[in-house]
Amino acid sequence: MSEQQSSYRQIFKATSIFGGVQVFNILVSIVRSKVAALFLGTEGFGIVGLFNSTLDMVRNITSLGINQSAVRDISEAAGCEDEGHVRSTVTMVRFWYWITGFLGMFVVLVLSPYLSEWTFGNRDYTWSFVFLSVIPLLTSISAGQLAILQGLRQLKRLALSNLYGGAIGLVFLIPFYYYWGIRGIVPYLIVASLISLLLSWYYVRRLRIASVVQSWRTNLRSGTHMMKLGIMLTLAGTLGTGVGYLIRIFISRTGGLDDVGLFTAGFSLIDTYIGLVFTAMGTDFYPRLSAVNRDNAAVSQLVNHQAEVGVLILSPMLVAFMLFAPVVLTILYSSKFVPITGMIQWAILGVLLKASSWPMAFVLLAKAETKLYFIQEVFFNFYNLLFIILGYYWFGLVGLGIGSCVVQLAILIQICTVVGYKYGISFVRDYFRVLLPCYVLCVFMFGVVRFCPTFWGYVAGIPLIVLSCWFTYRELDKRIGIKAIIKSKLRRE
């Protein structure tokens, strides 16, 4: 097997594994919501949501982005093939996730009366937040352990930890909510966090990575670089949340709360069911890129391979989603959400552009270009705020999708220009041979669904889906040898 084919196979394997994990977690989330709605009612369902959002906010601020930045440092250490360096880095990461965990616990504990008042409008839930203060500590340690698994590219252990965590958590959810109702919310949230911690600890423990004796000064000094990147990631995430808030405020005041609900539902659908592909790909791509971040030729090759596989996997999904968007909206929501079909179809055109810009943006993270990364994020959020607001102002709900497409085009142009100028990394001819046919198929499907009546839209659209699937299969077979893999498995059986 050639080096290139091995690279493509690794990308496809990782995407398949974690794509499956993401699908499983979505199913668990749906069942969890159904159980909560059945046994807790609307009031209990709302309490769970408020507890989770408040704890997530505290965790995101106090974690200092360690769960992402630690992956980069561990991957880089592993790429040096120096076991001592790996142990030292893992010890430093462990030091920091204990520190950030206790910080989060302290914040919730001290602010518990105020968190209760800010969240629920009274102090009736003060003791609930006191008990829940242990969750930031548990989740910090768990996230740190998962970062170690991801950084060392222990894909199977990472996937199993996520799968078992979701499954076991769901098993405990039913008796807690069935027997205790609303009173079972706080104990369940603590138990669920403890389960995730124990599983992540178990799988890291099996790696047998011995800690080294390092002074706290050494850990502080060695983790400074990691903390800088983590803080920038936290600030970028906060900025994105703020922009999302401003967009919703503008839509609310211009069109009303119904439009806010439609906007939220449409983009949640894209982020959840299509975004899972990006999440799955990033799980392995980020540590692989970080491990070779000093070799621009290797970085360029990996970026191109990742972009090619990403476009090929996404293309049939997007073409099919564009055609069946009204059906999907009716099944997952209701017929009242069908008016956002046009918004979703426009936004899908931008998703394929994101498949190109997304791996390029990871280059800045892998190289720990903290200031440059944050500057890019400021521009990206500015584009998001500007074009989506203008799109909605000029074209209504459809304009939200148009604005999203323009945002992705602007991001693609900017990130390719910056990364190309600074590191000489760009897309090669093979990538464009994949992107152009896939994008043409998406544009053709867009024309079909926008201008053809429903019946003729399906008549013309289904062959386009078949053609997209065939093209993806053919190109993936060239890169990873799908036929050879199937024949090999059949012979073994």
N, C-alpha and C positions, 0 to 999 in steps of 0.2 A: 504494500500500500504506500502511495506517495505521501510526502509531507503535506501537500495541499489537500489531498483527499482525507487524510487523517484530521486536518483542521476543520473541514466542512462537516465530517461525521461527528466530531466533538460538539460543534455548535448545534447540529440537528438533534443529537442525543440529549444535550442539556435542555434544549427548548422543549423537547417531547416530555422529558421527565417533569420539569417544573410547570409546563403547561397543564399536565395532568394534575399536579398538586394544586394549581390555581383553580382548576375546574372543580376539584373535590372540595376545596375551601369555600367556593361560591355555593355549592350545594349544601354544605354544612351551615353556611350563613343563612340560606333560605329556610332550612329546617329549624334552625335556632330562632329565627324571627317568628316562624309559625307557632312554635312551642310557647314562646314568650307571649305572643298575642293571645293564644288560647288560654293559658293558665294565669296570666297577669293582667290581661285586659289593656285598654289604652293607657290607663294611668301608669301601670307597672312598666309597660313598654316604654313610655316616656321617661320614667325614672332611670331605667337601664341606659337609655340613650344619653341622658344628661350626665350620669356618673361617668360613662365611658368617654364622652367628649371632654369633660373637665379633666379627668386623669390623663387623657392623651395630650391635652394642651400643656399640662405641667410637665409630663414626660418629654415632650418634644423640646421644651425650653431647657430643662435641666440636663438632658442627655448630652447636650453640646454636639449632637450629630455623630457621636462615637460609633454607632452601629454601622454607619456608612464609611467614615474615614478610617476606621480600624481595619476594614476589609482591604483597603489599599495598602496599608503598612504591612499587614501580614502577608499579602500576596507578593509584595516586593521582596520581603525577607525570604519567602519560600523560593522565589525566582533566583535568588543568589545561591541556592543549594548549600547553605551553611546552617547546619542544625543548631549550632549555638546561637546564631543570629535569630533564628525562628523562635527558639525558647525565650530569648531575651525579649523579643517583641511581644510574644503571647503573655509573658509575665507583666509587661508594661500595660497591655490592654486590660488584663484582669485587674490591675491596680485602679485603672481609670473607670472601669464600669462599676466597681464597688464605690468609688468616690461619687460618681454622678448618681448612682442609685440611692445612696444615703442622702445626697442633696435633695433629690426629688421627694424622698420620704419625709425629710425635715420640713420642706416647703408645705406639703399637704397637711402635716401634723400641726404646724404652727398656724396655718391659715384656715384650718378646718371650719371655724365659725363663719369666717368671711366667705369661704367657698360655698358653704351652705346658703348663705344669704344672697350671694351673687347668682348662684345657680337656680335656687328654688324660691327666692324671695323671702325666706325666713331662716331661722337657725335650728329648725327641727331635725335637720340631717347632719348636725355637727358631729355626733358620735359615729355616724356612718362613715364620714370622711376620716375620722380618727382611725377607725379599723381599716379603711381602704388605703391609708397612708403607706402600708407595707407593699402595695402593688407596684409603685414606681421602683422600689428596690428589687423586687422579684423580676419585673420586666426588664430592668437594666441589666441584671446578671444574665438573664435568658438571652437578651439581644446580643450581649457581648459574646456568649458562647456560640450563638449562631453565626456571628461575624467571624469567629475563629474557624468554624466549619467551612464557611463560604470562602474565606481568604485562603485556606489550604485546599480548596476545591474538593472537599469531601461531599460530592453531590448526593450520593446515595444516603449517607447519614443525615444530611441536611433535609432531604426530601422526606425521609422517614420520621424525623423529628416533627416536621410540620403536619404530616398526615396523621400520625398517632395523637398529636396534640389536639387537632381538630376533632378527631373521632372520640377520644376519651373525654374531652371537655363536653361534647354533646351528650354522652352517656350520663355524666354527672348532672347535666342541666335539667333533665326531665324530673328526677326525684326532688331536686331542690325546689323547682318551681311548682311541682304538683303538690307536694306536702306542705310547703311553707309559704307559697305564693310570694307576695311582695317582700315578706321578711326573709326570704331565701336569696334575694338579689345580692346583698353584700357578701354573705358566705360563699355563694357560687363564684362571684368575680375573683375572690381571693383564691379559692381552690383551683379555678381555671388557670390563673397566673402561676400557681405552684406546680401544676401539672406540666406546663410549658417549660418551667425552670428545670424540673427533674429530668424531663426527656432530653433537653439540650445538654444538661450536665452529664447525663449518661453517655451520650454519643461522643462528646468531647473527651470524656474519661477513657473511652475505649481507644483513643488515639495514643494514649500514654505519653503525653507531652509533659515532661518534668519541668516544674518551675525552677527558675534560678534565683539565687539570693541577690536582690538588688535593693539598694537604699531607696527611700521614698524620694530623695533628691534626684537620684538617677532616673526614676520613673517619671518624675515631673519634667525633667529636662528632655528625656527622650520622647515624651508624649506631647511636647509643645507644638511640634509640626503637625501632628495628628489633630490636636485640638483646634489649630487655626483653620484647617480644612473643615473640620466638623462644625465650627461656629459659622463659617461661611455658608455651609449647607443649610444650617438652621435658619440663618438670616434669609437665604434664598427661599426656603420653604415658607417662612413667615410672610415674605413679600408676596409670594404667589397666593397665599391665603387672603391677604389684604386686597389684592387685585380682584380675586373672585368675589369678595364681599362688596367692593365698589361696583362691580358689574351688576350684581344682583340688586343693589340699591338703585342704580340707574334704571334698570328694567322695571323695577317695582314702581318707581315714580313716573316713568314714562308710559308704561303699558299696563301695570297692575300686577297683583300677586299671582294671577293665573299664568301670566307669561313667565314669571319667575319659576313657578312650578314646572312648566313645560321645558324651560331652558335646563333646569336642574335634572329633570328626568332624562332628557335627550343625551346630555353629555355624560351623565352617570352611566347610561347604557353603553356608550362608546368606551368610557374609561374602564368599566367593569369587564365587559365581554370581549372587547378587542384589545384593551390595554393589558389584559393578562398575558398576551404574546410578548409585549415589551418587558413585562416583569419577569417572565420565564427566561427570556434571552439574557436579560441583564444579570441574572443570578450567577451565571458562569462567565459571561463576557467581561464584566468589570474586573474580577480577580485575574483572569487571563491577560487582560490588557495591562493591568498594573504590574504584573510579573515581568513584562518586557518593555516597560514604559521608557527605558533609556535607549532602546533600539528603534529608531524611527521607521526603518524599513520593515521590521517585524510588526510594529504598530499599524503601519499602512496596510500591510497584507491582512492582518486580523480585522481591521475596520472594514475593508472591502468584502472579505468573506462573510462577516456578520451582516453587513447591509444586503448582500445578495440573498442569503438565506432568509433574512427577515422579510424582504420584498416578496420572495417566492411563497413563503408561508402565508403572508397576509393577503396576497392578491386574490385567491379564490374566496377567502372569507369576506373580503370587502365587496367583491362583485356580487356574491350571494346576498350579503346583508343589505346592499343597496336595493336589490330587487324585492326582497321579502320584508323590508323595513315596516310597512303598514301591518303585516301579519304579526311580526315580532312585537311591535308596540301594543297591539290588541291583546296578545297572549300574556305578556309580562305586566302590562298596566291595564288599559282599557281602551275602548274605541275613542274616548275623549282625547287621547294623546296622539291620534293619527295626524292632526294638523302639523306636527313637528317633523313629518316625513321628509319634507324638502330640506329642512335644516340639517337633518342627519345625513342626507345624501350629499349635500355640499361639504359637510364636515368630513365625510369619508374620503373625498378627494384629497383633503389635507393630511389624512392619516398615512397615506402612502408616501407623501413627502416627508412626514415625520420618521418613517422607516429609514430614510437617508440621513437626516440631520441627527437623529438619536445616537448612532454609534460615534459620529464625529464629536458630539458634545462630551462623550465619555473620555475623550483624549485629554481634555483639560483636567478632569478629575484624576485620571490615572497618573498624570504628570504633576499632580498637586499644585497646579497653577491657581492658587486660592483667589488672588485679587482679580485675575483675568476671568476666572470662572464667574465670580460674583458680578463683575461688570457685564458679562454676557447675559446673565440672568436678569439684571436690571433692564437691559434692552429688550429681552424676550418678553418680560412682563409688561413693559411699555407698549410693545406691539399688540399684545393680548388685550390690554385695556383700550387702546386707541381703535383698532380695527373692529373689534367685536361691538364696541359702543356705536361706532359709525355705521357698521352693518345693520345693527338693530334700528338705529335712528332713521336710516334711509329705506330699508327693506323689511323691517319687522322681524318675525321669527326666522324666516328664510335667511335674512341678513346675518343672523347669528352664525349660521353655518358657513356663509360666504366669508364672514370676518375670520372665522377659525381657519379656513383654507388659506386666506391671505397671510395670516399669522405664520402658518407653517412654511409658506414659501419664503417669507422674510427671514425666518429663523434659519432655514436651509442655506440661503444665500450668504447670510452673515457668518454662520459658524464655519462653512466651507472656506470662506475668504480668510477668516482669522487663523484657522488651523493650517490651511494651505500656506499662508504667508509666513507663519511663525515656525512651522515644522516641516514644510514641504510635503505634507500628507494630502493626497487627493484621491478621488475615485478614478479607477482605471477603466479601460474600454470594456472589459468583460462585465463590469457592473452595469454600464449603460445598455449593454445588450440584453440584460435582464429587466432593468427598470422600464425602458421605453415600451416594450410589448405589454408589460403588466399595466402601465399607466394608460396606454391606448385602450386596452380592454375595459378599464375602469371608466374612461371617458365615454366609450361607446355605450356601456351600460347606463351611465348617467343620462345620455341622450335618450335611450330607450324608455327609462322610467319617467323622464320629465315630459316627453312629447308623445308617447304612444298611449292609447287607451289601455285599461287594465288587462284585458284578454290578450291583445296583441303584444303588450309589454311582456307577458309571461312567455308567449310564443317566441319572441325574439330574444328574451333575456336568458332563458334556460340553456340554449346552445352556447351563449357567451360564458356561462358558468362552467359548462362542460369543457369548452376550449381553454378556459383559465386553469382548470384542474389538470388538463392534459399538458399544458405548457409547464406548469409547476412540476409535475411528475417527471417530464422529460429532462428539465434542467437540473432537478435534484438528482436524478439518476446519473447524469454526467458527472456530478460532483461527489456523490457519496456511494454510488453503485447500488441503488435500491434493488435491482434485479438480482445482483450477486448476493446481497444480504438475504433475500427471500429464499433463493435456491439453497444457500448454505444452511438456513434453518430447516428447510424441508428435508435436506439430506440427513441432518442430525436426528430429526424425528423419525 
